[in-house]
Amino acid sequence: MAPSVVLLFSLFGVLLGQGAVQISIEDCCKDGQKRGNDIEDCSSLPLISESTTCRIVQEQCCVTVLEDNMCTTGINMAKDQGACDSLFTNTCETKTTKMCCDCCLLGKANQEKGLPCDHNLSVGYQCGLVSRACCVDGVPDNQTASTGQTEWKCVHRCTGNNTCLCSKGYKLKPDRKSCEDINECLLGISNCRVGERCINTEGSFRCQREISCGTGYELTDTNFCKDIDECETGIHNCGLQFECQNIHGSFRCLPKVKCGVGFIQDALGNCIDINECVSQTGPCHRGQICINTAGSYICQRNSVNCGRGYHLNEEGTRCIDIDECKGPENVCGGHGCINQMGTYRCECESGYIFNSISRVCEGNQVYPLFLLWDTYVNECESNPCSQECANVYGSYQCYCRRGYQLSDIDGMTCEDIDECALPTGGHICSYRCHNTPGSFHCSCPVAGYNLAPNGRSCQDIDECVTGTHTCTVNQSCFNVQGGFRCLSFECPNNYRRVGETAARLERSDTIRCIKSCQPNDIACVLDPTHSVSHTFISLATFREFTGPEEIVFLRTTVPAYGSYHLGSYDVKFDILEGNVENAFDIIKRIENGLYVGVVRQVKALTGPLTTVLKLSMRNLTAQGDSSQNIINVHVFVSEFWF
C-alpha cells in the first residue's frame, strides 16, 4: 500500500462591496498632509475613496509634507551647529535631511567668501534653492522657497523687462522670479499606462510598474524588465575554479575543468564516476554481469556454479533443477524414477533396494551374520570424505554439512551451494545476495539503509530522527526512502504563512500560505488564488505495478448534494504541472457527503526522480469561478523498491 497524504481545505468566494462616497481632490490632499505631519507611511495610507486619483493625491501630498519637514530640520542643523557629520544616509529620511544641511552649508560658505549666491554649480534644483536661501541668510518657509533676495534675477530664464520664464515641467511662483515643480501626477496630466504608477520627479515624472520585476531583473527607463547580467556586473559568487554563465533572472557557476566521458561533475566541480550498471537499463547481454569501472564498465560472463542436480537457465542468471527422470539416460535401469529438487530417487521393484551412494537399484542379497562380521571394515577411518563420513556394512557414505553438496564427479568431495543462484535466490535478499563458503549474506545500499534483524531485508534510515542530516536551522528535514531532503519555502508576495517552521516534516504535514492583501491593493483582492500550499510524499520504485495507487487526498468542506443553481459550490480538481510521463491522475468522489479529490499513481516510475505536482482546486458557482487553492505536492521517488 503506497503512503498517502490527506489535506483539508475550506473554499469560499471573495465578496467586494459596491458603491463609494465621492470625495474631492482637496479633501484627499488634506488627508495626506495630515498623515504626513503625523509621520505615517505614505506608501500604505488607508484609502478614503476607491478613486485612483484620490490615492495618488493622498500619497503625493503626504510625501511633500514629510520632505518639507525633513529639509527644514537639515537647514536648522546647518545654521545652529555648522556641521552635518551626525547625519548618516542609511535611510531615505536621513538622506533628505543631510542633503538640505549640506546645501545650506554650501550657501553659507559662498557668503563668507564673498561669492555670489546665484552660483552656477550643477547641484540640483532643490539644493540650489536651499543654498541661495542660506547664502542671503534668509530662512525659507520650506525647502522649495527662497526669500530675502535683494536683486531681480530669474531662477531659470529671463526674457527682458524683468520677465522670467521657467523650464519645461516648472511654473512661476507668485514672486514672478522663482520656479516650482509641476506635479503631473497630482494634476492627472501624466501618460502612465494601466498597471503603472505615476511618481513625480523634479521637473518631470516617471511611470513605475505596480508589480516588481522580481529577482534577477531590473526596471529600465522605458519601464520594462531587463535581465541583470550578474557575470558582467561582478555580483555573482562563483569561485576561482568556476566561470560564470548568465541565464534569465539568475546565473550559473560552471566548473572550468571539464570531466571526461563516464564522469559527471558535482556542485563543487569534482568529477564523479557514473555507475553505468545502475544508471543504464541492461547494459550487458543476457548471461553476462555488469562490473562498473572508473569512467566505464565491463561485461563479464556469469560464472555461476550450480552444482549437482542444477544447470544455468538460458539467461545465465540462476540455477534451475535438472529432471534426471526425463533425460536420455535411463538412470534407474527400468525401475520407477521420482525427480526431486537437485536429485532423484528410484522406486525399486520387489527384490531390489535403492543404493543412495551409487543411486541405482541393487539385488537384496542375504549373507550369514558370521560372514559379515568377519569381513567388516570401517572405511571412514581412512577419511575418504572431504567433510562427513558414515560407515555402512560393506561400504561407506559421504555426506556434507549445511550449505554444501556432494560432487557429481567422485561422490566424496563437498562443493559449496551458491544460494544466490538457486531458483529462489532472487528473493532471498532485498538488495544484493553474496555467496560465501557454505552460506550467504545480504547487503543494502551504501547510504540510507540498514540491514534488518532478519539479515535479509533493508530498512530505511530516518536521518531526520537520528540527527544525521545536514539541514540548517532555516530548513525543515523531510525523510525519503534511502535519504532525506532539506526543504525551505517562502510564501509569495501578498501571502502569509500559517503556523511555524518545523524542524522535521512528516508525510501528513502541510505548509500553507494564505492570501493577505494590503488595504489599497485592489489587484491582490481580485486575485482568485486564496491559498498556496506545499505537502510532501516519498514513493518507492514499483517492482511489480499492479494497478492505481491512491497517494493524496484533497478533502473539502463543500457539500456534494447542494443546489448548484441556488448558489451552492461545486469543486473542480486539476493537475496543472509536474505530471511526468502522465504517471498521475486526479479524480473526484464523494465521502460522507463532501467532495474529495484523490490523486492516484497510475503508472510505475523508476527512481531516483523528483517532481512537483501542481494541483488546482477551483471553487465553482453558477456565475463561474469564484476562488481556487493551489497545492504543490513534492514527490520523491527512490531508486529501489524497498
C-alpha positions as CSV (number, residue, x, y, z in Angstrom):
1,M,0.0,0.0,0.0
2,A,1.6,3.3,-1.0
3,P,1.9,6.1,1.5
4,S,-0.8,8.8,1.3
5,V,-1.3,12.4,2.3
6,V,-4.6,13.9,3.4
7,L,-5.3,17.7,3.1
8,L,-8.3,19.7,4.2
9,F,-9.3,22.9,2.6
10,S,-12.2,25.3,3.0
11,L,-13.3,27.0,-0.2
12,F,-15.0,30.3,-0.2
13,G,-15.5,33.3,-2.5
14,V,-14.4,36.9,-2.1
15,L,-17.2,39.5,-2.0
16,L,-16.5,43.1,-2.8
17,G,-18.7,45.9,-1.7
18,Q,-20.4,48.1,-4.3
19,G,-20.6,51.9,-4.3
20,A,-18.4,54.6,-2.8
21,V,-18.9,58.2,-1.5
22,Q,-17.4,60.9,-3.8
23,I,-14.6,62.8,-2.1
24,S,-13.0,66.0,-3.6
25,I,-9.3,66.2,-4.6
26,E,-8.7,68.9,-1.9
27,D,-10.0,66.6,0.8
28,C,-7.7,63.8,-0.4
29,C,-4.7,66.2,-0.3
30,K,-5.7,67.5,3.2
31,D,-5.9,63.9,4.5
32,G,-2.4,63.2,3.0
33,Q,-0.9,66.3,4.6
34,K,-2.4,65.4,8.0
35,R,-0.9,61.9,7.8
36,G,2.4,63.4,6.7
37,N,2.5,65.6,9.7
38,D,1.7,62.6,11.9
39,I,4.8,60.9,10.2
40,E,2.8,57.9,8.8
41,D,4.0,55.7,6.0
42,C,2.9,57.5,2.8
43,S,3.1,54.3,0.7
44,S,0.4,52.4,2.7
45,L,-2.2,55.0,3.7
46,P,-5.7,53.8,4.3
47,L,-8.0,54.6,1.4
48,I,-10.7,57.2,1.9
49,S,-12.0,56.7,-1.6
50,E,-11.9,54.0,-4.3
51,S,-10.7,56.6,-6.8
52,T,-7.2,56.0,-8.1
53,T,-6.7,59.8,-8.5
54,C,-7.5,60.3,-4.8
55,R,-5.0,57.7,-3.8
56,I,-2.3,59.4,-5.8
57,V,-3.1,62.8,-4.4
58,Q,-3.1,61.4,-0.8
59,E,0.3,59.9,-1.3
60,Q,1.9,62.9,-3.0
61,C,0.6,65.4,-0.5
62,C,1.8,63.2,2.3
63,V,5.3,62.9,0.8
64,T,5.6,66.6,0.2
65,V,4.9,67.4,3.9
66,L,7.4,64.8,5.0
67,E,10.1,66.2,2.7
68,D,9.4,69.8,3.8
69,N,9.8,68.8,7.4
70,M,12.9,66.8,6.9
71,C,14.6,69.5,4.8
72,T,13.7,72.2,7.4
73,T,15.4,70.1,10.0
74,G,18.6,69.9,7.9
75,I,18.6,73.7,7.3
76,N,18.2,74.4,11.0
77,M,21.1,72.0,11.9
78,A,23.4,73.7,9.4
79,K,22.5,77.2,10.9
80,D,22.7,76.1,14.5
81,Q,25.6,73.6,14.5
82,G,27.5,74.4,11.3
83,A,28.1,70.7,10.6
84,C,26.2,67.7,9.2
85,D,28.5,64.9,10.4
86,S,26.0,63.5,12.8
87,L,23.7,62.5,9.9
88,F,24.1,59.3,8.0
89,T,22.5,58.4,4.7
90,N,21.4,54.9,5.7
91,T,17.7,55.8,5.4
92,C,15.7,57.7,2.9
93,E,14.6,60.2,5.6
94,T,18.2,60.9,6.8
95,K,19.3,61.3,3.2
96,T,16.9,64.2,2.5
97,T,17.8,65.9,5.8
98,K,21.5,65.6,5.1
99,M,21.1,67.0,1.6
100,C,19.4,70.2,2.8
101,C,22.0,70.5,5.6
102,D,24.9,70.2,3.2
103,C,23.4,72.6,0.7
104,C,22.8,75.2,3.3
105,L,26.5,74.9,4.4
106,L,27.4,75.5,0.8
107,G,25.4,78.7,0.7
108,K,26.9,80.0,3.9
109,A,30.4,79.2,2.6
110,N,29.7,81.3,-0.5
111,Q,28.5,84.2,1.7
112,E,31.7,84.0,3.9
113,K,34.0,84.1,0.8
114,G,32.1,86.9,-0.8
115,L,31.0,84.8,-3.7
116,P,27.7,85.4,-5.5
117,C,24.8,83.5,-4.0
118,D,23.5,82.5,-7.5
119,H,26.3,80.2,-8.4
120,N,26.2,78.0,-11.5
121,L,27.1,74.7,-9.8
122,S,25.0,71.7,-11.1
123,V,23.9,70.7,-7.6
124,G,20.3,70.2,-8.5
125,Y,17.2,72.5,-8.3
126,Q,16.3,71.9,-4.7
127,C,19.9,72.1,-3.4
128,G,20.3,75.4,-5.4
129,L,17.3,76.9,-3.7
130,V,18.4,76.0,-0.2
131,S,22.0,77.2,-0.9
132,R,20.8,80.6,-2.2
133,A,18.4,81.0,0.8
134,C,21.2,80.3,3.3
135,C,23.6,82.4,1.4
136,V,21.5,85.6,1.8
137,D,20.9,84.4,5.4
138,G,17.1,84.2,4.9
139,V,15.3,81.2,6.4
140,P,12.9,79.8,3.8
141,D,9.3,78.8,4.6
142,N,10.2,75.4,3.1
143,Q,12.9,73.9,1.1
144,T,11.4,75.0,-2.2
145,A,11.0,78.7,-1.4
146,S,13.7,81.4,-1.3
147,T,13.3,84.7,0.4
148,G,15.4,87.8,1.0
149,Q,16.8,88.1,-2.5
150,T,17.9,91.7,-3.0
151,E,18.1,91.8,-6.7
152,W,15.8,90.9,-9.6
153,K,17.2,87.8,-11.1
154,C,15.3,84.9,-12.8
155,V,16.0,81.5,-11.5
156,H,15.6,79.8,-14.9
157,R,15.4,82.2,-17.9
158,C,15.0,86.0,-18.3
159,T,13.3,87.5,-21.4
160,G,13.9,91.1,-20.6
161,N,11.8,93.8,-18.9
162,N,12.2,91.7,-15.7
163,T,10.1,88.9,-17.1
164,C,11.1,85.4,-16.1
165,L,10.3,82.0,-17.7
166,C,10.5,78.5,-16.3
167,S,11.9,75.4,-17.9
168,K,9.6,72.6,-19.0
169,G,8.0,70.9,-16.0
170,Y,8.1,74.1,-13.9
171,K,5.8,77.1,-13.3
172,L,6.4,80.6,-12.0
173,K,5.9,81.2,-8.3
174,P,4.0,84.3,-7.0
175,D,7.3,86.2,-6.7
176,R,7.5,86.1,-10.5
177,K,11.2,85.1,-10.3
178,S,11.3,81.6,-8.8
179,C,10.1,78.4,-10.4
180,E,8.4,75.5,-8.7
181,D,7.9,71.9,-10.0
182,I,4.6,71.0,-11.7
183,N,3.2,67.8,-10.1
184,E,2.0,66.0,-13.2
185,C,0.8,63.0,-11.1
186,L,-1.4,65.2,-8.9
187,L,-2.9,67.1,-11.9
188,G,-3.5,63.9,-13.8
189,I,-1.6,65.0,-16.9
190,S,0.9,62.1,-17.0
191,N,0.8,59.4,-19.7
192,C,1.3,56.4,-17.5
193,R,-0.4,53.3,-18.7
194,V,-2.7,50.9,-16.9
195,G,-0.7,48.9,-14.3
196,E,1.8,51.7,-13.9
197,R,2.1,54.2,-11.1
198,C,2.9,57.9,-11.6
199,I,5.8,59.2,-9.4
200,N,6.6,62.9,-9.5
201,T,10.2,64.0,-10.1
202,E,11.8,67.4,-10.2
203,G,10.7,69.0,-13.5
204,S,9.1,65.8,-14.7
205,F,7.6,62.5,-13.7
206,R,8.2,58.8,-14.2
207,C,5.9,55.7,-14.6
208,Q,6.7,52.7,-12.5
209,R,5.3,49.2,-12.7
210,E,3.0,48.5,-9.8
211,I,4.3,44.8,-9.8
212,S,8.0,44.4,-9.3
213,C,10.2,42.7,-11.9
214,G,11.3,40.0,-9.5
215,T,14.7,38.7,-8.5
216,G,17.4,38.9,-11.2
217,Y,15.7,41.7,-13.2
218,E,15.8,45.5,-13.1
219,L,13.4,48.1,-14.3
220,T,14.6,50.1,-17.3
221,D,13.9,53.8,-18.0
222,T,11.3,52.6,-20.6
223,N,9.5,50.7,-17.8
224,F,10.4,47.2,-19.0
225,C,12.0,44.4,-17.0
226,K,15.6,43.7,-18.1
227,D,17.7,40.8,-17.1
228,I,20.6,41.6,-14.8
229,D,23.9,40.1,-16.1
230,E,25.4,39.1,-12.8
231,C,28.5,37.8,-14.6
232,E,29.2,41.2,-16.3
233,T,28.4,43.3,-13.2
234,G,30.5,41.0,-11.0
235,I,27.8,40.4,-8.4
236,H,27.9,36.6,-8.7
237,N,29.5,34.3,-6.1
238,C,31.3,31.8,-8.4
239,G,34.7,30.7,-7.0
240,L,38.1,30.8,-8.8
241,Q,37.6,27.3,-10.1
242,F,34.3,28.2,-11.8
243,E,33.2,30.5,-14.6
244,C,30.0,32.5,-14.5
245,Q,27.3,31.9,-17.1
246,N,24.4,34.3,-17.2
247,I,20.8,33.0,-17.6
248,H,17.5,34.8,-17.5
249,G,16.9,36.0,-13.9
250,S,19.9,34.3,-12.5
251,F,23.3,32.8,-13.2
252,R,25.2,29.5,-13.1
253,C,28.7,28.6,-11.9
254,L,30.3,26.2,-14.4
255,P,33.5,24.4,-13.5
256,K,36.5,25.4,-15.6
257,V,37.7,21.8,-15.6
258,K,35.6,19.6,-17.8
259,C,35.0,15.9,-16.9
260,G,35.7,13.1,-19.4
261,V,33.3,10.5,-20.7
262,G,31.9,8.3,-18.0
263,F,32.1,11.0,-15.3
264,I,29.7,13.6,-14.0
265,Q,30.5,16.9,-12.2
266,D,29.1,17.7,-8.8
267,A,28.4,21.2,-7.5
268,L,31.9,21.6,-6.2
269,G,33.5,20.8,-9.6
270,N,34.6,17.3,-8.7
271,C,34.4,14.5,-11.3
272,I,32.3,11.6,-10.0
273,D,32.3,8.3,-11.8
274,I,29.0,7.3,-13.4
275,N,27.9,3.8,-12.4
276,E,26.6,2.6,-15.7
277,C,25.5,-0.7,-14.2
278,V,22.9,1.2,-12.2
279,S,22.1,4.2,-14.4
280,Q,21.5,2.2,-17.6
281,T,18.9,-0.4,-18.2
282,G,20.5,-3.7,-19.3
283,P,23.9,-2.5,-20.5
284,C,25.1,-6.1,-20.9
285,H,23.8,-9.1,-22.9
286,R,21.9,-12.0,-21.3
287,G,24.1,-14.3,-19.4
288,Q,26.6,-11.5,-18.5
289,I,27.0,-9.4,-15.4
290,C,27.9,-5.7,-15.4
291,I,31.0,-4.6,-13.5
292,N,31.5,-0.8,-13.0
293,T,34.9,0.6,-13.7
294,A,36.4,4.2,-13.4
295,G,34.7,6.1,-16.3
296,S,33.3,3.0,-17.9
297,Y,32.1,-0.6,-17.3
298,I,32.8,-4.1,-18.5
299,C,30.5,-7.1,-19.2
300,Q,31.6,-10.4,-17.8
301,R,30.1,-13.8,-18.4
302,N,28.1,-15.1,-15.5
303,S,30.2,-17.9,-13.9
304,V,27.6,-19.3,-11.6
305,N,28.5,-22.7,-10.1
306,C,25.1,-24.5,-10.0
307,G,26.3,-27.8,-8.5
308,R,24.9,-31.3,-8.9
309,G,21.3,-31.6,-10.0
310,Y,21.1,-28.0,-11.3
311,H,22.1,-26.1,-14.5
312,L,22.0,-22.5,-15.6
313,N,18.9,-21.0,-17.2
314,E,19.1,-19.5,-20.7
315,E,19.8,-16.0,-19.4
316,G,22.6,-17.4,-17.3
317,T,21.3,-15.6,-14.2
318,R,20.2,-18.5,-11.9
319,C,20.2,-22.2,-11.5
320,I,17.2,-24.4,-12.2
321,D,16.6,-28.1,-11.4
322,I,17.6,-30.9,-13.8
323,D,14.8,-33.5,-14.2
324,E,17.0,-36.6,-14.4
325,C,14.0,-38.8,-14.9
326,K,13.3,-37.2,-18.3
327,G,16.9,-37.3,-19.5
328,P,18.2,-39.6,-22.3
329,E,19.8,-41.9,-19.8
330,N,17.7,-44.5,-18.0
331,V,19.1,-43.6,-14.6
332,C,17.0,-46.1,-12.7
333,G,17.5,-49.0,-15.1
334,G,13.9,-49.8,-15.7
335,H,12.8,-49.1,-12.2
336,G,10.5,-46.2,-11.3
337,C,12.1,-42.7,-11.2
338,I,11.0,-39.8,-9.0
339,N,12.5,-36.4,-9.6
340,Q,13.4,-34.3,-6.6
341,M,15.0,-30.8,-6.3
342,G,18.6,-31.2,-7.2
343,T,18.5,-35.0,-7.3
344,Y,16.2,-38.0,-8.0
345,R,15.2,-41.3,-6.4
346,C,14.5,-44.7,-7.8
347,E,11.4,-46.7,-6.8
348,C,12.9,-50.2,-6.9
349,E,10.9,-53.3,-7.8
350,S,10.5,-56.2,-5.4
351,G,13.8,-57.9,-4.5
352,Y,15.8,-54.7,-5.0
353,I,16.8,-51.9,-2.7
354,F,17.9,-48.3,-3.6
355,N,21.6,-47.6,-3.0
356,S,21.8,-44.0,-2.0
357,I,25.5,-43.8,-2.9
358,S,25.5,-45.4,-6.4
359,R,21.9,-44.2,-6.8
360,V,20.8,-47.5,-8.6
361,C,18.6,-50.4,-7.6
362,E,20.6,-53.4,-6.3
363,G,19.6,-57.0,-5.6
364,N,18.7,-57.7,-2.0
365,Q,21.2,-60.5,-1.1
366,V,21.3,-62.1,2.4
367,Y,24.7,-63.0,4.0
368,P,25.3,-65.1,7.1
369,L,26.0,-62.9,10.1
370,F,29.3,-64.6,10.9
371,L,30.5,-63.8,7.3
372,L,29.5,-60.2,7.6
373,W,31.3,-59.9,10.9
374,D,34.5,-61.4,9.5
375,T,34.6,-59.1,6.5
376,Y,33.5,-55.8,8.3
377,V,35.9,-52.9,7.5
378,N,35.4,-49.2,8.7
379,E,36.3,-47.3,5.6
380,C,35.7,-43.9,7.3
381,E,38.9,-44.4,9.4
382,S,40.9,-43.5,6.3
383,N,39.0,-40.2,5.8
384,P,37.8,-40.8,2.3
385,C,35.2,-37.9,2.5
386,S,36.1,-34.2,2.5
387,Q,33.6,-33.5,5.3
388,E,31.5,-36.2,7.0
389,C,31.6,-40.0,6.6
390,A,29.0,-42.6,7.6
391,N,30.2,-46.3,7.7
392,V,27.8,-48.9,6.5
393,Y,28.1,-52.6,6.1
394,G,30.4,-53.3,3.2
395,S,30.8,-49.7,2.2
396,Y,30.6,-46.1,3.5
397,Q,28.6,-43.0,2.6
398,C,29.8,-39.4,2.4
399,Y,27.6,-36.5,3.3
400,C,28.1,-32.8,3.6
401,R,27.3,-30.1,6.1
402,R,24.6,-27.5,5.6
403,G,25.4,-25.2,2.6
404,Y,27.4,-27.9,0.7
405,Q,26.5,-30.8,-1.6
406,L,28.4,-33.9,-2.8
407,S,30.2,-33.7,-6.1
408,D,28.8,-35.5,-9.1
409,I,32.3,-36.5,-10.1
410,D,33.6,-38.5,-7.2
411,G,30.7,-38.6,-4.7
412,M,33.2,-37.8,-1.9
413,T,34.1,-34.1,-2.3
414,C,31.7,-31.4,-0.9
415,E,31.1,-28.5,-3.1
416,D,29.6,-25.1,-2.0
417,I,26.0,-24.4,-2.9
418,D,25.5,-21.0,-4.4
419,E,22.3,-20.0,-2.6
420,C,22.2,-16.7,-4.5
421,A,21.9,-18.6,-7.8
422,L,19.2,-21.0,-6.7
423,P,15.7,-20.6,-8.1
424,T,14.6,-18.6,-5.0
425,G,17.9,-16.7,-4.9
426,G,16.5,-13.6,-6.4
427,H,14.1,-13.2,-3.4
428,I,16.5,-14.2,-0.6
429,C,17.8,-10.6,-0.2
430,S,16.0,-7.3,-0.6
431,Y,19.0,-5.8,-2.4
432,R,22.1,-7.9,-3.1
433,C,23.0,-11.6,-2.2
434,H,26.6,-12.5,-1.7
435,N,27.6,-16.2,-1.7
436,T,30.0,-17.4,0.9
437,P,31.5,-20.9,1.5
438,G,28.6,-22.9,3.0
439,S,26.3,-19.9,3.3
440,F,25.5,-16.4,2.0
441,H,24.9,-12.9,3.3
442,C,22.8,-10.0,2.2
443,S,23.8,-6.3,1.8
444,C,22.0,-3.0,1.5
445,P,22.8,0.2,-0.5
446,V,25.8,2.0,0.9
447,A,23.8,5.0,2.2
448,G,20.3,5.5,3.5
449,Y,19.6,1.9,4.6
450,N,20.4,-0.6,7.4
451,L,20.2,-4.4,7.2
452,A,17.1,-5.6,9.2
453,P,17.4,-8.0,12.1
454,N,16.4,-10.9,9.8
455,G,19.6,-10.4,7.9
456,R,17.7,-10.2,4.5
457,S,15.6,-7.0,4.4
458,C,16.7,-3.4,4.1
459,Q,15.3,-0.8,6.4
460,D,15.3,2.9,5.6
461,I,17.3,5.2,8.0
462,D,15.3,8.2,9.1
463,E,18.1,10.8,9.1
464,C,15.6,13.4,10.4
465,V,15.1,11.4,13.6
466,T,18.7,10.2,14.1
467,G,20.1,13.7,13.5
468,T,22.4,12.6,10.8
469,H,21.0,15.1,8.2
470,T,22.8,18.3,7.1
471,C,19.8,20.7,7.2
472,T,20.3,24.2,8.5
473,V,18.2,25.9,11.2
474,N,16.2,27.7,8.5
475,Q,15.3,24.4,6.7
476,S,13.0,21.5,7.5
477,C,14.2,17.9,7.2
478,F,11.9,15.5,5.3
479,N,12.8,11.8,5.3
480,V,12.6,10.0,2.0
481,Q,13.3,6.3,1.3
482,G,17.1,6.0,1.2
483,G,17.9,9.6,2.1
484,F,16.5,12.9,3.2
485,R,15.7,16.4,1.8
486,C,16.3,19.8,3.3
487,L,13.3,21.9,2.4
488,S,12.5,25.6,2.8
489,F,9.6,27.6,1.5
490,E,8.8,31.3,1.3
491,C,5.3,32.5,0.8
492,P,4.6,34.5,-2.4
493,N,4.0,38.3,-2.2
494,N,0.7,39.2,-0.6
495,Y,0.5,35.8,1.2
496,R,1.4,35.0,4.8
497,R,2.4,31.7,6.3
498,V,0.1,29.8,8.7
499,G,2.0,28.2,11.6
500,E,5.6,27.9,12.5
501,T,8.5,26.3,10.6
502,A,9.0,22.7,11.8
503,A,12.5,21.2,12.1
504,R,11.2,17.9,10.8
505,L,8.4,17.3,8.3
506,E,6.1,14.2,8.3
507,R,4.2,12.8,5.3
508,S,1.0,14.4,6.5
509,D,2.4,17.9,7.2
510,T,1.4,20.8,5.1
511,I,3.0,24.2,4.7
512,R,0.2,26.7,3.9
513,C,0.2,30.3,2.7
514,I,-3.0,32.4,3.0
515,K,-3.7,35.5,0.9
516,S,-3.2,38.7,3.0
517,C,-3.7,41.8,0.9
518,Q,-2.7,45.4,1.8
519,P,-5.7,47.8,2.3
520,N,-5.2,49.5,-1.0
521,D,-4.1,46.6,-3.2
522,I,-7.1,46.0,-5.4
523,A,-5.2,43.7,-7.7
524,C,-4.5,41.4,-4.8
525,V,-8.1,41.4,-3.6
526,L,-9.2,40.4,-7.1
527,D,-6.7,37.6,-7.4
528,P,-8.8,34.3,-7.3
529,T,-6.0,32.3,-5.6
530,H,-6.9,32.0,-2.0
531,S,-4.1,29.9,-0.7
532,V,-0.8,28.2,-1.8
533,S,0.2,25.0,0.0
534,H,3.1,22.6,-0.1
535,T,3.0,18.9,1.0
536,F,5.4,16.0,0.6
537,I,5.4,12.3,-0.2
538,S,8.1,9.6,-0.7
539,L,7.4,6.7,-3.1
540,A,9.4,3.6,-3.9
541,T,10.2,2.3,-7.4
542,F,7.5,-0.3,-8.1
543,R,8.9,-3.7,-8.8
544,E,5.6,-5.1,-9.9
545,F,3.0,-2.3,-10.6
546,T,-0.4,-4.0,-10.4
547,G,-2.8,-1.0,-10.5
548,P,-3.5,2.6,-9.5
549,E,-2.3,3.6,-6.0
550,E,-4.1,6.4,-4.2
551,I,-1.4,8.7,-2.7
552,V,-3.0,12.1,-1.9
553,F,-6.5,13.1,-0.7
554,L,-7.8,16.7,-1.0
555,R,-10.7,16.9,1.4
556,T,-13.1,19.9,1.1
557,T,-15.9,21.3,3.2
558,V,-18.2,21.6,0.1
559,P,-21.4,19.5,0.3
560,A,-21.9,17.3,-2.7
561,Y,-25.7,17.4,-2.7
562,G,-26.3,21.2,-2.6
563,S,-28.4,23.0,-5.2
564,Y,-25.9,24.3,-7.7
565,H,-28.4,26.7,-9.3
566,L,-29.2,28.4,-6.0
567,G,-25.6,29.5,-5.5
568,S,-24.0,26.4,-3.9
569,Y,-20.4,25.5,-4.6
570,D,-19.0,22.8,-6.9
571,V,-15.4,21.9,-7.0
572,K,-13.1,21.1,-9.9
573,F,-9.7,19.4,-9.4
574,D,-6.9,19.6,-12.0
575,I,-3.2,18.8,-12.3
576,L,-1.5,21.9,-13.8
577,E,2.2,20.9,-13.8
578,G,4.7,18.3,-13.0
579,N,2.9,15.1,-14.2
580,V,6.0,13.3,-15.6
581,E,5.2,10.5,-18.1
582,N,1.5,11.1,-17.2
583,A,2.1,8.8,-14.2
584,F,-0.6,10.5,-12.1
585,D,-4.2,11.5,-12.4
586,I,-6.8,13.1,-10.1
587,I,-10.4,12.0,-9.7
588,K,-13.3,13.5,-7.7
589,R,-15.5,11.4,-5.5
590,I,-17.9,11.8,-2.5
591,E,-17.1,10.8,1.0
592,N,-19.5,11.5,3.9
593,G,-21.5,13.9,1.7
594,L,-18.4,16.0,0.9
595,Y,-16.3,16.3,-2.3
596,V,-12.9,14.7,-2.1
597,G,-10.1,14.9,-4.7
598,V,-7.9,11.8,-5.0
599,V,-4.5,11.8,-6.6
600,R,-3.5,8.4,-7.9
601,Q,-0.3,7.0,-9.3
602,V,-1.4,5.1,-12.5
603,K,1.9,4.2,-13.9
604,A,5.2,2.9,-12.5
605,L,8.1,5.4,-12.1
606,T,11.7,4.4,-12.0
607,G,13.8,6.4,-9.5
608,P,15.6,8.3,-8.4
609,L,13.2,11.0,-9.5
610,T,11.8,14.2,-8.1
611,T,8.8,16.2,-9.3
612,V,6.3,18.7,-8.0
613,L,2.7,18.1,-8.8
614,K,0.9,21.5,-9.0
615,L,-2.7,20.8,-8.2
616,S,-5.6,23.2,-8.6
617,M,-8.8,23.0,-6.5
618,R,-11.2,25.5,-8.0
619,N,-14.4,26.7,-6.4
620,L,-17.3,27.0,-8.9
621,T,-20.6,28.8,-8.6
622,A,-23.5,29.3,-11.1
623,Q,-21.7,32.6,-12.1
624,G,-18.4,30.8,-12.8
625,D,-15.0,30.5,-11.0
626,S,-15.0,32.1,-7.5
627,S,-11.7,31.2,-6.0
628,Q,-9.1,28.5,-6.0
629,N,-6.4,26.8,-3.9
630,I,-3.0,25.7,-5.2
631,I,-1.5,22.6,-3.7
632,N,2.2,21.7,-4.6
633,V,2.8,18.0,-3.9
634,H,6.5,17.4,-3.8
635,V,7.0,13.7,-4.9
636,F,10.3,11.9,-4.2
637,V,10.7,8.5,-5.9
638,S,13.5,6.4,-4.5
639,E,15.9,4.3,-6.6
640,F,14.8,1.0,-5.0
641,W,11.6,-1.0,-4.5
642,F,12.0,-1.3,-0.7
